[in-house]
Amino acid sequence: MSEKNCGIIRLVGGRMEESPDPVALARYYSDNGGDEILVFDCSMTEEEHEASIGVLKEICRVCEVPVKAGGHIERTEDVKKFLYAGCAKVILNYAKQSNIDLTEEVSKRFGKEKIAATVDSSDVVSAPAALAEEYVSELISMDELKPFREKMRPLSCNMDWAEFKLGPDGLVPVVVQDYRTDEVLMVAYMNEEAFCKTIETGKMTYFSRSRQSLWLKGETSGHFQYVKELRVDCDCDTILAKVSQTGAACHTGNRSCFFHEIARTEYQNTNPLKVFEEVYGVISDRKVHPKEGSYTNYLFDKGIDKILKKIGEESAELIIAAKNPDPEEIKYEMSDLLYHAMVLMVERGVTWEEITKELANR
């Protein structure tokens, strides 16, 4: 633990004294060299604890490094809340006998890899070593935690600049995509210095043809692009960059620079995540802006019990369809089930981004 660069956030009722925006602070830790983020809920009441859980959920959503959280743990249900918020691990406080007593139960229920514990030289309570070894995946020494320090994340690179085929101006075009959605955000250019700076810092750096100077994306706007992957095309004359984009990529404030439509034909976008997000968006809009005669609004009006009943019915129909040899029937019933599942997601405030992140962590 002592070698890790940890961002530490202490919440009380979803707030912290050191920063007006704990979510923004967590994103800063994640983007600027943090290896992981430790969140400690110091709330005294259940109401404050619930507010902190809401903030923790947002922290887990925006951060791209592991988030581990603890505090206000009195029962197994509290551990489940942290995990459901998106935490990589839940931290038991080994200064409290009640947390030590929970160790075996929560480890068996959620898995040893999901359980960590804090130890402190001043602790008056200590867990048996055998207990921690069998049921805890990590012991975090509070004495060894050091303040967060911003650091660069140099990339491992297996291509030299000399291997690129340069344009007449000595530059290489860079197509930039969102690493989650593959949306094209912008196109820019690199010279050798910009390329080396990008590799050195892990932040996209370009050469501005208009200013004839180096350009760190986000230096003035704060809309940095953090490198997830760099690829080169078959001719070695174009770079494809997959990035985590902070804010908007375009100077106009648009997410992508490619927002002007100049021509199109009618087509059906069958990109799975795009389809899920679009259908989810329609369902969300129906909840906010009800439409007369809408089946979706009928479900929302009837409430959670009706939605769950429909999910149960559609699940049964899918099971029956799966026993038949025609895959078309499975396709139809699966679509019905997914639609009703999305109604439930909107009703309970769960997004596809959270679902895919949970699946990726498994």
C-alpha positions as CSV (number, residue, x, y, z in Angstrom):
1,M,0.0,0.0,0.0
2,S,2.8,2.5,0.8
3,E,4.0,2.5,-2.8
4,K,0.6,3.4,-4.1
5,N,-0.4,6.9,-5.0
6,C,-3.8,7.1,-3.3
7,G,-6.3,9.9,-3.4
8,I,-8.1,10.0,-0.1
9,I,-11.6,11.5,0.3
10,R,-13.5,11.7,3.7
11,L,-17.2,12.3,3.4
12,V,-19.8,13.4,5.9
13,G,-23.3,13.4,4.4
14,G,-21.8,13.4,0.9
15,R,-19.7,16.5,1.6
16,M,-16.1,17.1,2.6
17,E,-14.4,20.1,4.2
18,E,-11.4,20.2,1.9
19,S,-13.3,20.4,-1.4
20,P,-16.7,21.7,-2.4
21,D,-17.0,19.0,-5.0
22,P,-15.8,15.5,-4.0
23,V,-16.7,14.0,-7.3
24,A,-14.5,16.5,-9.2
25,L,-11.7,15.9,-6.8
26,A,-11.9,12.1,-7.3
27,R,-11.8,12.6,-11.1
28,Y,-8.7,14.8,-10.6
29,Y,-7.0,12.0,-8.6
30,S,-8.0,9.5,-11.2
31,D,-6.8,11.5,-14.2
32,N,-3.5,12.8,-12.7
33,G,-1.6,9.8,-11.6
34,G,-3.7,8.2,-8.8
35,D,-3.4,4.5,-8.6
36,E,-6.6,4.2,-6.6
37,I,-9.0,6.3,-4.6
38,L,-9.9,5.6,-0.9
39,V,-13.3,7.0,0.3
40,F,-14.1,7.0,4.0
41,D,-17.6,7.8,5.0
42,C,-17.4,9.5,8.4
43,S,-21.2,10.2,8.6
44,M,-22.9,9.9,12.0
45,T,-26.5,9.3,10.9
46,E,-28.2,7.0,8.4
47,E,-29.4,10.1,6.5
48,E,-25.9,11.4,6.1
49,H,-24.7,7.9,5.2
50,E,-27.3,7.6,2.4
51,A,-26.2,11.0,1.0
52,S,-22.5,9.8,1.0
53,I,-23.5,6.6,-0.8
54,G,-25.1,8.7,-3.5
55,V,-21.9,10.7,-3.9
56,L,-19.8,7.5,-3.8
57,K,-21.8,6.2,-6.7
58,E,-21.0,9.3,-8.8
59,I,-17.3,8.9,-7.8
60,C,-17.2,5.3,-9.0
61,R,-18.9,6.4,-12.3
62,V,-16.4,9.0,-13.2
63,C,-13.2,7.4,-12.0
64,E,-11.1,5.0,-14.1
65,V,-8.9,3.7,-11.3
66,P,-10.2,1.4,-8.5
67,V,-12.3,3.0,-5.8
68,K,-12.3,1.4,-2.3
69,A,-14.6,2.6,0.4
70,G,-15.4,2.1,4.0
71,G,-16.9,3.7,7.1
72,H,-20.3,3.6,8.8
73,I,-20.3,-0.2,8.4
74,E,-22.5,-1.8,11.0
75,R,-23.9,-4.8,9.1
76,T,-23.6,-6.9,6.0
77,E,-26.1,-4.7,4.2
78,D,-23.7,-1.7,4.5
79,V,-21.0,-3.7,2.7
80,K,-23.5,-4.5,-0.1
81,K,-24.3,-0.8,-0.5
82,F,-20.7,0.1,-1.1
83,L,-20.3,-2.7,-3.6
84,Y,-23.5,-1.8,-5.4
85,A,-22.3,1.8,-5.6
86,G,-19.4,0.5,-7.8
87,C,-16.5,0.0,-5.4
88,A,-13.8,-2.4,-6.2
89,K,-13.4,-3.3,-2.5
90,V,-15.0,-2.5,0.8
91,I,-12.7,-1.5,3.6
92,L,-13.5,-2.8,7.1
93,N,-12.2,-0.7,10.0
94,Y,-10.1,-3.0,12.2
95,A,-10.2,-0.5,15.0
96,K,-13.8,-1.7,15.6
97,Q,-14.5,-5.1,17.0
98,S,-17.9,-5.1,15.2
99,N,-16.1,-4.8,11.8
100,I,-13.7,-7.7,12.7
101,D,-16.7,-9.8,13.6
102,L,-18.2,-9.1,10.2
103,T,-15.1,-10.3,8.3
104,E,-15.9,-13.9,7.7
105,E,-19.5,-13.4,6.9
106,V,-19.0,-10.6,4.3
107,S,-16.0,-12.4,2.8
108,K,-17.9,-15.6,2.2
109,R,-20.9,-13.7,0.8
110,F,-19.1,-11.2,-1.5
111,G,-15.8,-12.9,-2.1
112,K,-12.4,-12.3,-0.4
113,E,-11.2,-10.2,-3.3
114,K,-13.9,-7.6,-2.5
115,I,-12.8,-7.2,1.2
116,A,-10.0,-5.0,2.5
117,A,-9.3,-3.8,6.1
118,T,-7.5,-0.8,7.7
119,V,-5.0,-1.3,10.4
120,D,-3.4,1.4,12.5
121,S,-0.6,1.3,15.1
122,S,-2.8,3.1,17.6
123,D,-5.7,0.7,17.2
124,V,-6.8,-0.8,20.5
125,V,-8.4,-3.7,18.7
126,S,-6.6,-6.1,16.4
127,A,-7.9,-9.0,14.3
128,P,-6.3,-12.4,14.5
129,A,-3.8,-12.8,11.8
130,A,-5.3,-16.0,10.6
131,L,-8.7,-14.3,10.2
132,A,-7.3,-11.6,8.0
133,E,-5.2,-13.9,6.0
134,E,-8.1,-16.2,5.2
135,Y,-10.9,-13.6,4.6
136,V,-9.2,-10.3,3.6
137,S,-7.5,-9.6,0.3
138,E,-5.6,-6.4,1.4
139,L,-4.6,-4.8,4.7
140,I,-4.3,-1.0,4.4
141,S,-1.9,0.6,6.9
142,M,-3.3,4.0,7.8
143,D,0.2,5.0,9.1
144,E,1.7,4.5,5.6
145,L,-0.8,6.5,3.6
146,K,0.8,9.5,2.0
147,P,-0.8,12.6,0.6
148,F,-1.7,12.4,-3.1
149,R,0.9,13.7,-5.5
150,E,0.2,14.5,-9.1
151,K,2.4,12.4,-11.4
152,M,2.7,11.6,-15.1
153,R,1.7,8.3,-16.6
154,P,4.2,7.5,-19.3
155,L,3.0,5.1,-21.9
156,S,4.8,2.0,-23.1
157,C,5.5,2.6,-26.8
158,N,6.7,0.1,-29.3
159,M,7.1,2.4,-32.3
160,D,9.6,5.1,-33.0
161,W,8.7,8.4,-34.7
162,A,11.1,7.6,-37.6
163,E,8.8,4.7,-38.5
164,F,5.9,7.0,-39.4
165,K,5.3,8.2,-43.0
166,L,5.1,11.9,-42.6
167,G,3.1,14.4,-44.7
168,P,4.9,17.1,-46.7
169,D,4.6,19.3,-43.6
170,G,6.4,16.7,-41.4
171,L,3.2,16.0,-39.5
172,V,1.0,12.9,-38.9
173,P,-2.8,13.3,-38.7
174,V,-4.5,11.9,-35.6
175,V,-8.1,10.7,-35.5
176,V,-9.4,10.9,-31.9
177,Q,-12.1,8.6,-30.6
178,D,-13.9,8.2,-27.3
179,Y,-12.6,4.9,-25.9
180,R,-16.0,3.9,-24.5
181,T,-18.3,4.6,-27.5
182,D,-15.8,4.8,-30.5
183,E,-17.4,8.2,-31.3
184,V,-15.0,10.3,-33.4
185,L,-14.3,13.4,-31.4
186,M,-11.8,15.4,-33.5
187,V,-8.9,15.3,-35.9
188,A,-5.5,17.0,-35.1
189,Y,-1.9,16.6,-36.0
190,M,1.4,15.6,-34.4
191,N,5.0,16.3,-35.0
192,E,7.8,14.4,-33.3
193,E,7.8,16.6,-30.2
194,A,4.0,16.3,-29.8
195,F,4.2,12.5,-30.2
196,C,7.0,12.2,-27.6
197,K,5.2,14.5,-25.2
198,T,2.0,12.4,-25.5
199,I,4.0,9.2,-24.7
200,E,5.8,10.9,-21.8
201,T,2.7,12.3,-20.1
202,G,-0.3,10.1,-21.2
203,K,-2.1,13.3,-22.2
204,M,-2.9,14.0,-25.9
205,T,-0.5,16.7,-27.2
206,Y,-0.7,18.0,-30.7
207,F,1.1,20.4,-33.1
208,S,-1.1,23.4,-33.9
209,R,-0.7,24.3,-37.6
210,S,-2.3,27.7,-37.1
211,R,-0.1,28.7,-34.2
212,Q,2.9,26.7,-35.3
213,S,3.4,25.5,-31.8
214,L,2.9,22.6,-29.4
215,W,-0.6,22.2,-28.1
216,L,-1.6,20.3,-24.9
217,K,-5.3,19.6,-25.4
218,G,-7.1,21.0,-22.4
219,E,-4.3,23.2,-21.2
220,T,-6.6,26.3,-21.2
221,S,-10.1,24.7,-21.2
222,G,-9.4,21.9,-18.7
223,H,-10.8,19.5,-21.3
224,F,-7.9,17.1,-21.3
225,Q,-7.7,13.9,-23.3
226,Y,-6.2,11.0,-21.4
227,V,-4.7,8.3,-23.6
228,K,-6.2,4.8,-23.5
229,E,-4.7,3.5,-26.7
230,L,-2.7,4.6,-29.7
231,R,-2.8,2.7,-33.0
232,V,-1.3,3.3,-36.4
233,D,-2.9,2.4,-39.8
234,C,-1.5,-0.1,-42.3
235,D,0.4,2.7,-44.2
236,C,1.9,4.1,-41.0
237,D,0.7,7.6,-41.9
238,T,-2.3,8.1,-39.6
239,I,-2.7,7.6,-35.8
240,L,-5.9,6.5,-34.2
241,A,-6.1,7.6,-30.6
242,K,-8.7,6.2,-28.2
243,V,-9.0,8.6,-25.2
244,S,-10.9,9.4,-22.1
245,Q,-12.3,12.9,-22.8
246,T,-12.8,15.4,-20.0
247,G,-15.7,17.7,-21.0
248,A,-16.1,18.7,-24.6
249,A,-13.6,17.9,-27.4
250,C,-14.7,20.8,-29.6
251,H,-13.9,24.4,-28.9
252,T,-17.5,25.2,-29.6
253,G,-18.6,23.3,-26.5
254,N,-19.9,20.3,-28.5
255,R,-18.8,16.9,-27.4
256,S,-17.5,16.1,-30.9
257,C,-16.2,18.4,-33.6
258,F,-18.3,16.5,-36.1
259,F,-21.7,17.9,-35.3
260,H,-22.6,19.5,-38.7
261,E,-24.5,17.1,-40.8
262,I,-24.0,17.8,-44.5
263,A,-25.7,14.7,-46.1
264,R,-27.2,11.4,-45.1
265,T,-29.3,8.5,-46.2
266,E,-31.8,6.7,-44.0
267,Y,-30.1,3.8,-42.2
268,Q,-30.6,1.7,-39.1
269,N,-27.9,2.0,-36.5
270,T,-27.4,-1.5,-35.1
271,N,-24.4,-0.8,-32.9
272,P,-25.5,-2.7,-29.7
273,L,-24.6,0.0,-27.2
274,K,-25.9,2.8,-29.3
275,V,-29.3,1.0,-29.7
276,F,-29.5,0.3,-26.0
277,E,-28.7,3.9,-25.2
278,E,-31.2,5.3,-27.7
279,V,-34.0,3.1,-26.4
280,Y,-33.0,3.9,-22.9
281,G,-33.1,7.6,-23.8
282,V,-36.7,7.3,-25.2
283,I,-37.8,5.5,-22.1
284,S,-36.2,8.2,-19.9
285,D,-37.9,10.9,-21.9
286,R,-41.3,9.2,-21.5
287,K,-40.9,9.3,-17.7
288,V,-40.1,13.0,-17.8
289,H,-42.5,14.0,-20.6
290,P,-45.4,11.5,-20.5
291,K,-47.2,10.8,-23.8
292,E,-50.8,9.9,-24.0
293,G,-51.4,6.3,-25.1
294,S,-47.7,5.4,-24.4
295,Y,-47.3,1.8,-23.1
296,T,-44.1,2.9,-21.4
297,N,-46.0,5.6,-19.5
298,Y,-48.7,3.0,-18.6
299,L,-45.9,0.9,-16.9
300,F,-44.5,3.9,-15.1
301,D,-48.1,4.9,-13.9
302,K,-48.8,1.4,-12.6
303,G,-45.5,1.4,-10.7
304,I,-42.7,-0.9,-9.7
305,D,-44.9,-4.0,-9.0
306,K,-46.4,-3.9,-12.5
307,I,-42.9,-3.5,-14.1
308,L,-41.6,-6.4,-12.1
309,K,-44.6,-8.5,-13.0
310,K,-43.9,-7.9,-16.7
311,I,-40.3,-8.8,-16.4
312,G,-41.3,-12.1,-14.8
313,E,-43.8,-12.8,-17.6
314,E,-41.2,-11.9,-20.3
315,S,-38.6,-14.1,-18.6
316,A,-41.0,-17.0,-18.6
317,E,-41.8,-16.5,-22.3
318,L,-38.1,-16.4,-23.1
319,I,-37.6,-19.7,-21.4
320,I,-40.4,-21.2,-23.4
321,A,-39.0,-19.8,-26.6
322,A,-35.6,-21.2,-25.8
323,K,-37.1,-24.7,-25.8
324,N,-38.2,-24.3,-29.4
325,P,-35.9,-24.8,-32.3
326,D,-36.7,-21.4,-34.0
327,P,-34.1,-18.8,-33.0
328,E,-36.4,-16.0,-34.3
329,E,-38.7,-16.6,-31.4
330,I,-35.8,-16.2,-28.9
331,K,-34.8,-12.9,-30.6
332,Y,-38.4,-11.6,-30.3
333,E,-38.8,-12.6,-26.6
334,M,-35.3,-11.4,-25.6
335,S,-36.1,-8.0,-27.1
336,D,-39.3,-7.8,-25.0
337,L,-37.4,-8.8,-21.9
338,L,-34.6,-6.2,-22.5
339,Y,-37.2,-3.5,-23.1
340,H,-38.9,-4.2,-19.8
341,A,-35.6,-4.4,-18.1
342,M,-34.7,-0.9,-19.4
343,V,-38.0,0.4,-18.0
344,L,-36.9,-1.0,-14.6
345,M,-33.5,0.6,-15.0
346,V,-35.0,4.0,-15.7
347,E,-37.5,3.6,-12.8
348,R,-34.6,2.8,-10.4
349,G,-32.0,5.2,-11.9
350,V,-29.6,2.6,-13.3
351,T,-27.7,3.4,-16.5
352,W,-26.2,1.2,-19.3
353,E,-22.8,2.8,-18.4
354,E,-23.1,1.4,-14.9
355,I,-24.2,-2.0,-16.1
356,T,-21.3,-2.3,-18.6
357,K,-18.8,-1.1,-16.1
358,E,-20.1,-3.8,-13.6
359,L,-19.8,-6.5,-16.3
360,A,-16.3,-5.3,-17.2
361,N,-15.2,-5.6,-13.5
362,R,-16.4,-9.2,-13.3
